Amino acid sequence: MAGQIGSVLAVIAVLAALAAAVVAVLRLRARRGIATTMQRATWEVLHTASLAAEPLRAGLTPATAAKAARHLRTLVGAVGLSIADGERCLAFDGRGGHHTGQLTAAAQRALSTHRSIVLTTAELPCDRVDCVVRGAVVAPLPGPGGAAALIAIADGPPAPGLVQATLEAARWAGSQLALAELDSSRERLARAEVRALRAQISPHFIYNALTAIASFVRTDPERARELILEFAEFTRYSFRAHGEFTTLAEELRSIDRYLTIERARFGERLLVRLQIAPEVLPVGLPFLCLQPLVENAVRHGLSRKPGVGMVSIEARDAGAECHITVEDDGVGMDPSVFGHDGAEGEDGQHVGLVNVDERLRSVFGDHHGLIVETAPGAGTKVSMRVPKFHPQVRA
């Protein structure tokens, strides 16, 4: 009997120890998590705001407004919420959707006066017995154009808290739309800079490439055919219509085609040395940011040099960064003519360098611009540091 009692006591002791351990784990998890009601409420507000920000940062359209409306209604605490542009309802969430026409007309008034409006039951007449709408707050969204309004629907007379919440939500949503417009403007500027770069570089190379290919048409038709194919692939890449970014591997592949055509033109006068670390080939970088450096090295550094000249391209793994250099042993140039004011030399020297420098800085920051080392008769070395991973770069 004593043995049985001892066994039971042992089992009870084990169960007690397990219970204590579970309680300890739960307390530890509680301390690690959101422990207070205020912290939980703060997290929920910030989380809801982040969910609404994502579609708004893509610009205001019926699709993005529909995705944002549900989260904005939660932030405001309204029974219904509408986003209207003065001509139509872009999105509606919650109750009271049968008042869309009246709410859109109110949004048009608010947008024309640039003032918020509080609507009462008298201004929202309805013959439906199940209608919950007793008022609404209409707040214009500040930002580019000021062409939309946020409308919060109340199931009672609009309280001061709802008015203030709607105004603050409208101000916050307007700031997100302003950021979306800024992102769009930056993308348009980047595309314009790439178009400008193409316009600067392409005519020179195209003329020289076609001339080189023409010289082989009769003497070496097979080589002429190969050069035409290389030229076609090169132009396809250079004039592609999509993508602000590319990979180092793609840029080097295009440069190889460029150098193949240039070697046909220069013959044994042009030597090329490549030293590329395989692990940096997937690194993303702005489209056409390496090719102009190589073209400058050939066109301005080596074409004017008597005898043999060499272009060296190196890409090294440097921890979180990729270090890239393009160097030639050509005629060099006066360092004073290269600046960041956008001015080109009288003969087009350092064509595209300013463009590349500005695009690198706009994407990666001011400390990631080009470093140019040159002097008359001493060749030119252009270096850049590219982060291996960057949130803006999608190659």
C-alpha positions as CSV (number, residue, x, y, z in Angstrom):
1,M,0.0,0.0,0.0
2,A,2.8,2.4,0.9
3,G,4.4,1.7,-2.4
4,Q,1.2,2.5,-4.3
5,I,0.8,5.8,-2.4
6,G,4.4,6.7,-3.2
7,S,3.7,6.0,-6.9
8,V,0.6,8.2,-6.8
9,L,2.5,11.0,-5.1
10,A,5.3,10.8,-7.6
11,V,2.8,11.1,-10.5
12,I,1.2,14.1,-8.8
13,A,4.6,15.7,-8.3
14,V,5.4,15.2,-12.0
15,L,2.0,16.7,-13.1
16,A,2.6,19.7,-10.7
17,A,6.0,20.2,-12.3
18,L,4.6,20.1,-15.8
19,A,1.9,22.6,-14.8
20,A,4.4,25.0,-13.3
21,A,6.5,24.7,-16.5
22,V,3.5,25.5,-18.7
23,V,2.6,28.5,-16.6
24,A,6.2,29.7,-16.8
25,V,6.2,29.4,-20.6
26,L,2.9,31.2,-20.9
27,R,4.2,34.1,-18.7
28,L,7.4,34.2,-20.7
29,R,5.5,34.4,-24.0
30,A,3.2,37.1,-22.5
31,R,6.3,39.2,-21.6
32,R,7.7,38.7,-25.1
33,G,4.4,39.6,-26.8
34,I,2.2,42.6,-26.6
35,A,1.5,42.7,-22.9
36,T,-0.9,45.7,-22.4
37,T,-4.2,46.7,-24.0
38,M,-2.7,50.0,-25.1
39,Q,0.2,48.2,-26.8
40,R,-2.2,45.9,-28.5
41,A,-4.4,48.8,-29.7
42,T,-1.3,50.6,-31.0
43,W,-0.2,47.6,-32.9
44,E,-3.6,47.1,-34.5
45,V,-3.7,50.8,-35.6
46,L,-0.2,50.7,-37.1
47,H,-0.9,47.3,-38.8
48,T,-4.2,48.5,-40.3
49,A,-2.5,51.7,-41.5
50,S,0.3,49.7,-43.2
51,L,-2.3,47.5,-44.9
52,A,-4.0,50.7,-46.3
53,A,-0.8,52.3,-47.3
54,E,0.3,49.6,-49.7
55,P,-2.5,50.1,-52.3
56,L,-2.4,53.9,-51.8
57,R,1.3,54.0,-52.6
58,A,0.4,52.5,-56.0
59,G,-1.7,55.6,-56.8
60,L,-5.5,56.2,-56.6
61,T,-7.5,54.1,-59.0
62,P,-10.8,52.2,-58.4
63,A,-8.8,49.0,-57.8
64,T,-6.4,50.5,-55.2
65,A,-9.2,52.5,-53.6
66,A,-11.3,49.3,-53.1
67,K,-8.3,47.6,-51.4
68,A,-7.7,50.6,-49.1
69,A,-11.3,51.5,-48.2
70,R,-11.8,48.5,-45.8
71,H,-8.7,49.4,-43.8
72,L,-9.5,53.1,-43.8
73,R,-13.0,52.4,-42.5
74,T,-11.4,50.4,-39.6
75,L,-9.0,53.2,-38.8
76,V,-11.9,55.8,-38.8
77,G,-14.3,53.6,-37.0
78,A,-17.3,54.3,-39.3
79,V,-20.1,52.1,-40.3
80,G,-19.4,52.8,-43.9
81,L,-16.7,54.5,-45.9
82,S,-16.5,55.9,-49.5
83,I,-13.7,57.3,-51.6
84,A,-15.0,59.6,-54.4
85,D,-13.3,61.8,-57.0
86,G,-16.1,64.3,-57.4
87,E,-17.5,62.5,-60.5
88,R,-17.9,59.0,-59.3
89,C,-17.5,56.7,-56.3
90,L,-14.2,55.0,-56.6
91,A,-14.8,52.6,-53.8
92,F,-17.3,51.8,-51.0
93,D,-17.0,49.6,-47.9
94,G,-19.5,48.9,-45.2
95,R,-23.2,50.0,-44.9
96,G,-25.0,52.8,-46.6
97,G,-24.0,52.1,-50.2
98,H,-27.4,53.2,-51.5
99,H,-26.4,56.8,-50.6
100,T,-23.5,56.8,-53.1
101,G,-25.1,59.5,-55.4
102,Q,-25.6,61.9,-52.5
103,L,-22.2,61.2,-51.1
104,T,-20.5,61.8,-54.4
105,A,-22.3,65.1,-54.9
106,A,-21.1,66.1,-51.4
107,A,-17.6,65.1,-52.3
108,Q,-17.8,67.4,-55.3
109,R,-18.8,70.3,-53.1
110,A,-16.0,69.6,-50.7
111,L,-13.4,69.4,-53.4
112,S,-14.6,72.6,-55.1
113,T,-14.3,74.6,-51.8
114,H,-11.3,72.6,-50.4
115,R,-13.1,72.3,-47.1
116,S,-14.5,69.4,-45.2
117,I,-18.3,69.0,-44.8
118,V,-20.4,67.4,-42.1
119,L,-23.7,66.0,-43.4
120,T,-26.8,65.5,-41.2
121,T,-29.8,63.3,-41.7
122,A,-31.7,66.2,-43.4
123,E,-29.0,66.3,-46.1
124,L,-29.2,62.5,-46.6
125,P,-32.9,61.8,-47.1
126,C,-33.8,58.1,-47.5
127,D,-37.1,56.2,-47.7
128,R,-35.6,52.8,-46.7
129,V,-36.8,51.7,-43.3
130,D,-33.6,49.7,-42.7
131,C,-31.2,52.6,-43.5
132,V,-28.7,53.2,-40.8
133,V,-27.2,56.4,-42.2
134,R,-27.7,59.4,-39.9
135,G,-24.8,61.6,-41.1
136,A,-21.4,61.6,-42.8
137,V,-18.1,63.4,-42.7
138,V,-16.6,64.5,-46.1
139,A,-12.8,65.3,-46.1
140,P,-10.8,66.2,-49.2
141,L,-7.6,64.3,-49.6
142,P,-4.7,66.8,-49.7
143,G,-2.0,66.1,-52.3
144,P,-1.4,66.2,-56.0
145,G,-4.4,67.7,-57.7
146,G,-6.7,67.4,-54.6
147,A,-9.1,65.3,-56.8
148,A,-10.6,62.9,-54.2
149,A,-12.4,62.9,-50.9
150,L,-12.8,60.5,-48.0
151,I,-16.3,60.0,-46.8
152,A,-17.1,58.4,-43.4
153,I,-20.7,57.4,-42.7
154,A,-22.2,57.6,-39.2
155,D,-25.2,55.7,-37.8
156,G,-25.9,58.6,-35.6
157,P,-25.2,62.4,-35.6
158,P,-21.5,62.7,-36.5
159,A,-19.6,63.0,-33.2
160,P,-16.5,65.2,-32.9
161,G,-14.4,62.0,-32.6
162,L,-15.5,60.8,-35.9
163,V,-14.9,64.2,-37.5
164,Q,-11.3,64.4,-36.2
165,A,-10.6,60.7,-37.1
166,T,-11.8,61.3,-40.7
167,L,-9.8,64.5,-41.1
168,E,-6.6,62.8,-39.8
169,A,-7.2,59.7,-42.0
170,A,-7.7,61.9,-45.0
171,R,-4.5,63.8,-44.3
172,W,-2.6,60.6,-43.9
173,A,-4.1,59.0,-47.0
174,G,-3.2,62.2,-48.9
175,S,0.4,61.9,-47.8
176,Q,0.5,58.3,-49.1
177,L,-0.8,59.5,-52.5
178,A,1.8,62.2,-52.5
179,L,4.5,59.6,-52.0
180,A,3.0,57.6,-54.8
181,E,3.2,60.6,-57.1
182,L,6.8,61.1,-56.1
183,D,7.7,57.5,-56.9
184,S,5.9,57.9,-60.2
185,S,7.8,61.1,-61.0
186,R,11.1,59.4,-60.1
187,E,10.3,56.5,-62.4
188,R,9.4,58.8,-65.2
189,L,12.7,60.7,-64.7
190,A,14.7,57.5,-64.7
191,R,13.1,56.5,-67.9
192,A,13.7,59.9,-69.4
193,E,17.4,59.7,-68.4
194,V,17.7,56.2,-70.0
195,R,16.1,57.6,-73.2
196,A,18.5,60.5,-73.1
197,L,21.5,58.1,-72.7
198,R,20.3,56.0,-75.6
199,A,20.0,59.1,-77.8
200,Q,23.6,60.2,-76.8
201,I,25.3,56.9,-77.3
202,S,23.4,55.0,-80.0
203,P,24.0,57.1,-83.2
204,H,27.8,57.0,-82.8
205,F,27.9,53.2,-82.2
206,I,25.3,52.3,-84.8
207,Y,27.2,54.2,-87.5
208,N,30.5,52.6,-86.6
209,A,29.0,49.2,-86.2
210,L,27.3,49.2,-89.6
211,T,30.5,50.5,-91.2
212,A,32.5,47.7,-89.7
213,I,30.0,45.1,-90.7
214,A,29.8,46.4,-94.3
215,S,33.6,46.0,-94.6
216,F,33.2,42.2,-94.2
217,V,30.2,41.7,-96.4
218,R,32.4,40.7,-99.5
219,T,35.6,39.6,-97.9
220,D,34.2,37.5,-95.1
221,P,30.4,37.0,-95.4
222,E,30.3,34.5,-92.5
223,R,31.9,36.9,-90.1
224,A,29.6,39.7,-91.4
225,R,26.6,37.5,-90.6
226,E,27.9,36.8,-87.1
227,L,28.5,40.5,-86.5
228,I,24.9,41.3,-87.7
229,L,23.5,38.8,-85.2
230,E,25.6,40.3,-82.4
231,F,24.5,43.8,-83.4
232,A,20.9,42.7,-83.4
233,E,21.1,41.2,-79.9
234,F,23.0,44.3,-78.7
235,T,20.3,46.7,-80.0
236,R,17.5,44.5,-78.7
237,Y,18.9,44.8,-75.2
238,S,19.8,48.5,-75.4
239,F,16.4,49.5,-76.7
240,R,14.2,47.2,-74.6
241,A,11.0,48.9,-73.5
242,H,10.7,47.6,-70.0
243,G,12.8,47.5,-66.8
244,E,14.6,50.2,-65.0
245,F,17.1,47.7,-63.6
246,T,19.1,44.8,-64.9
247,T,21.7,42.3,-63.6
248,L,25.4,42.6,-63.9
249,A,25.4,39.4,-65.9
250,E,23.0,40.9,-68.5
251,E,24.9,44.1,-68.7
252,L,28.2,42.2,-69.2
253,R,26.6,40.1,-71.9
254,S,25.6,43.2,-73.8
255,I,29.0,44.7,-73.3
256,D,30.6,41.5,-74.8
257,R,28.5,42.0,-77.9
258,Y,29.5,45.6,-78.1
259,L,33.2,44.7,-77.8
260,T,32.9,42.0,-80.4
261,I,31.7,44.5,-82.9
262,E,34.4,47.1,-81.9
263,R,37.2,44.5,-82.1
264,A,36.0,43.9,-85.7
265,R,36.6,47.6,-86.3
266,F,39.8,48.0,-84.4
267,G,41.4,44.6,-85.1
268,E,44.4,43.8,-83.0
269,R,44.6,47.4,-81.7
270,L,41.9,46.6,-79.1
271,L,42.6,44.3,-76.2
272,V,40.1,43.4,-73.5
273,R,40.7,42.0,-70.0
274,L,37.9,40.7,-67.9
275,Q,38.1,39.8,-64.2
276,I,34.6,39.0,-62.9
277,A,33.8,37.2,-59.6
278,P,31.0,34.7,-60.4
279,E,29.2,35.4,-57.1
280,V,28.4,39.0,-58.1
281,L,26.8,38.2,-61.5
282,P,23.2,38.3,-60.1
283,V,23.7,41.7,-58.5
284,G,21.1,44.2,-59.7
285,L,22.1,47.7,-61.0
286,P,20.5,50.5,-63.1
287,F,20.0,49.6,-66.7
288,L,22.8,50.9,-69.0
289,C,25.1,52.0,-66.3
290,L,28.1,50.0,-67.3
291,Q,27.9,50.1,-71.1
292,P,28.5,53.9,-71.3
293,L,31.7,53.5,-69.3
294,V,33.0,50.9,-71.7
295,E,32.0,52.9,-74.7
296,N,33.8,56.0,-73.3
297,A,36.9,53.9,-72.8
298,V,36.9,52.7,-76.4
299,R,35.6,55.8,-78.1
300,H,37.5,58.5,-76.2
301,G,40.3,56.6,-74.5
302,L,41.6,54.2,-77.1
303,S,40.4,55.3,-80.5
304,R,42.8,58.3,-80.2
305,K,45.7,56.4,-79.0
306,P,48.3,55.1,-81.5
307,G,49.1,51.4,-81.3
308,V,47.5,48.9,-79.1
309,G,45.1,49.8,-76.2
310,M,43.4,47.8,-73.5
311,V,40.1,48.0,-71.7
312,S,39.9,46.2,-68.4
313,I,36.6,45.4,-66.7
314,E,36.7,44.1,-63.1
315,A,33.9,43.2,-60.7
316,R,34.9,42.1,-57.2
317,D,33.0,40.7,-54.3
318,A,33.3,43.1,-51.4
319,G,31.1,41.7,-48.7
320,A,27.7,43.6,-48.9
321,E,28.8,45.4,-52.0
322,C,30.1,44.7,-55.5
323,H,33.0,46.8,-56.6
324,I,33.2,47.5,-60.4
325,T,35.9,49.2,-62.3
326,V,36.3,50.1,-66.0
327,E,39.8,51.1,-66.9
328,D,41.6,52.0,-70.1
329,D,45.2,52.9,-70.9
330,G,44.3,55.5,-73.5
331,V,44.8,59.2,-73.8
332,G,43.0,60.2,-70.6
333,M,41.4,63.6,-70.1
334,D,41.6,66.7,-68.0
335,P,39.8,65.9,-64.6
336,S,38.5,69.5,-64.4
337,V,36.2,68.9,-67.3
338,F,34.3,66.2,-65.5
339,G,31.7,67.5,-63.0
340,H,28.2,66.8,-61.8
341,D,26.6,69.9,-63.4
342,G,25.5,67.9,-66.5
343,A,27.9,69.7,-68.8
344,E,29.6,67.6,-71.5
345,G,32.9,68.3,-73.1
346,E,33.0,70.1,-76.4
347,D,33.7,66.9,-78.4
348,G,31.2,64.8,-76.4
349,Q,33.9,63.4,-74.1
350,H,32.7,61.6,-71.0
351,V,29.4,61.2,-72.8
352,G,26.9,59.5,-70.4
353,L,29.2,59.6,-67.3
354,V,27.2,62.3,-65.7
355,N,24.0,60.5,-66.5
356,V,25.2,57.3,-65.0
357,D,26.6,59.1,-61.9
358,E,23.2,60.8,-61.2
359,R,21.2,57.6,-61.7
360,L,23.5,55.6,-59.3
361,R,23.2,58.3,-56.7
362,S,19.4,58.6,-57.0
363,V,19.0,54.8,-56.5
364,F,21.7,53.9,-54.0
365,G,22.5,57.3,-52.3
366,D,25.1,60.1,-52.8
367,H,28.0,57.9,-51.5
368,H,27.5,55.5,-54.4
369,G,28.4,57.8,-57.3
370,L,31.1,57.3,-59.9
371,I,34.8,57.8,-58.9
372,V,36.8,59.0,-61.9
373,E,40.6,58.8,-61.9
374,T,42.2,60.3,-65.0
375,A,44.8,62.7,-66.4
376,P,46.0,63.6,-69.9
377,G,48.1,60.7,-71.2
378,A,47.5,58.5,-68.2
379,G,44.3,56.7,-69.2
380,T,41.0,56.7,-67.3
381,K,39.7,54.5,-64.5
382,V,36.0,54.7,-63.5
383,S,34.8,52.9,-60.3
384,M,31.5,52.3,-58.7
385,R,30.2,50.5,-55.6
386,V,26.9,48.7,-55.9
387,P,25.0,47.1,-52.9
388,K,24.4,43.5,-53.5
389,F,20.8,43.9,-52.2
390,H,18.7,47.0,-52.3
391,P,15.0,47.4,-51.7
392,Q,14.5,49.6,-54.7
393,V,16.2,47.3,-57.2
394,R,14.2,44.7,-58.9
395,A,16.2,43.3,-61.8
